[in-house]
């Protein structure tokens, strides 16, 4: 995961921290998320998340807007620039992973796919039973 995160940062070329990228990725999956949801996902205090989001807002990667259903709650959304930056970083990372995997033989790729399927199944069973992966 560390290697993939490093490649994401390189691909974007804008000097974002790994936690900032995680915020962008989270908001890409959950547009309109609250600040507390971001803090919980990253594993930081609300105040720390607020400072991090402020920096992303100043860079015009994230917008804050009011929640029509709850006036005290703020909704966070990626801007067009934030989405584009995230996609650029993902494309770069996908290309790098494809490059790394290109040296493997077909049989090795098959073994890897089988191993990943087993891992997915084991994690799914763990999550279904209420455990942590």
C-alpha positions as CSV (number, residue, x, y, z in Angstrom):
1,X,0.0,0.0,0.0
2,X,2.9,2.3,0.8
3,X,4.3,1.9,-2.7
4,X,0.9,2.5,-4.3
5,X,0.4,5.7,-2.2
6,X,3.9,6.9,-3.2
7,X,3.0,6.3,-6.9
8,X,-0.3,8.2,-6.5
9,X,1.6,11.2,-5.1
10,X,4.2,11.1,-7.9
11,X,1.4,10.8,-10.5
12,X,-0.3,13.9,-9.3
13,X,2.9,15.9,-9.1
14,X,1.4,18.5,-6.8
15,X,2.9,17.8,-3.4
16,X,-0.1,16.5,-1.6
17,X,0.4,14.3,1.5
18,X,-0.9,10.8,1.7
19,X,-3.7,11.7,4.1
20,X,-4.7,14.5,1.7
21,X,-4.9,12.0,-1.1
22,X,-6.9,9.7,1.1
23,X,-9.4,12.5,1.7
24,X,-9.7,13.1,-2.1
25,X,-10.2,9.4,-2.7
26,X,-12.8,9.2,0.1
27,X,-14.7,12.2,-1.3
28,X,-14.5,10.7,-4.8
29,X,-16.3,7.6,-3.4
30,X,-18.6,9.5,-1.0
31,X,-19.5,12.9,-2.4
32,X,-21.2,15.2,0.1
33,X,-19.5,13.5,3.1
34,X,-19.3,15.3,6.4
35,X,-16.2,16.5,8.0
36,X,-16.6,14.0,10.8
37,X,-17.0,11.2,8.2
38,X,-13.7,12.3,6.7
39,X,-12.0,12.4,10.1
40,X,-13.3,9.0,11.0
41,X,-12.1,7.5,7.7
42,X,-8.6,9.0,8.0
43,X,-8.4,8.2,11.8
44,X,-7.8,11.8,13.0
45,X,-9.6,14.4,15.2
46,X,-12.3,16.6,13.6
47,X,-10.1,19.7,14.2
48,X,-7.2,18.1,12.3
49,X,-9.5,17.0,9.5
50,X,-10.9,20.5,9.3
51,X,-7.4,22.0,8.9
52,X,-6.6,19.4,6.2
53,X,-9.8,20.1,4.3
54,X,-9.2,23.9,4.6
55,X,-5.9,23.4,2.7
56,X,-7.7,21.3,0.1
57,X,-10.3,24.0,-0.3
58,X,-7.7,26.7,-0.6
59,X,-6.1,24.6,-3.4
60,X,-9.5,24.4,-5.1
61,X,-9.6,20.6,-4.9
62,X,-12.6,20.4,-2.5
63,X,-15.7,22.5,-1.9
64,X,-17.6,23.0,1.3
65,X,-21.4,23.5,1.1
66,X,-24.2,23.6,3.5
67,X,-26.4,20.6,4.1
68,X,-30.0,21.5,3.3
69,X,-31.3,18.8,5.7
70,X,-29.0,19.9,8.6
71,X,-27.8,23.5,8.7
72,X,-24.9,22.9,11.1
73,X,-23.5,20.1,8.9
74,X,-21.1,20.8,6.1
75,X,-21.0,18.7,2.9
76,X,-17.6,18.1,1.2
77,X,-17.3,17.5,-2.5
78,X,-14.4,17.2,-5.0
79,X,-14.2,20.1,-7.4
80,X,-13.6,19.3,-11.1
81,X,-9.9,20.0,-10.5
82,X,-9.9,17.6,-7.5
83,X,-11.5,14.9,-9.6
84,X,-9.1,15.5,-12.4
85,X,-6.1,15.4,-10.1
86,X,-7.3,12.2,-8.5
87,X,-7.9,10.5,-11.9
88,X,-4.4,11.6,-13.1
89,X,-2.8,10.1,-10.1
90,X,-4.8,6.9,-10.5
91,X,-4.0,6.6,-14.2
92,X,-0.3,7.0,-13.4
93,X,-0.5,4.4,-10.7
94,X,-2.4,1.9,-12.8
95,X,0.3,2.3,-15.6
96,X,3.1,1.7,-13.0
97,X,1.4,-1.4,-11.7
98,X,0.9,-2.7,-15.2
99,X,4.6,-2.1,-15.9
100,X,5.6,-4.0,-12.8
101,X,3.3,-6.9,-13.6
102,X,4.4,-7.1,-17.2
103,X,7.5,-9.0,-16.2
104,X,5.5,-11.9,-14.8
105,X,4.6,-15.0,-16.8
106,X,1.0,-15.8,-17.6
107,X,1.1,-18.6,-15.0
108,X,2.4,-16.3,-12.3
109,X,-0.3,-13.8,-13.1
110,X,-2.9,-16.6,-12.8
111,X,-1.4,-17.6,-9.4
112,X,-1.6,-14.0,-8.3
113,X,-5.2,-13.7,-9.4
114,X,-6.1,-16.9,-7.4
115,X,-4.3,-15.6,-4.3
116,X,-6.2,-12.3,-4.5
117,X,-9.5,-14.2,-4.9
118,X,-8.7,-16.2,-1.8
119,X,-7.8,-13.1,0.1
120,X,-11.0,-11.4,-1.0
121,X,-13.0,-14.4,0.1
122,X,-11.3,-14.5,3.5
123,X,-11.8,-10.8,4.1
124,X,-15.5,-11.0,3.0
125,X,-16.1,-13.8,5.5
126,X,-14.4,-11.8,8.2
127,X,-16.4,-8.6,7.5
128,X,-19.6,-10.6,7.2
129,X,-19.1,-12.0,10.7
130,X,-18.5,-8.5,12.1
131,X,-14.7,-8.7,12.4
132,X,-12.0,-6.3,11.2
133,X,-10.0,-7.2,8.2
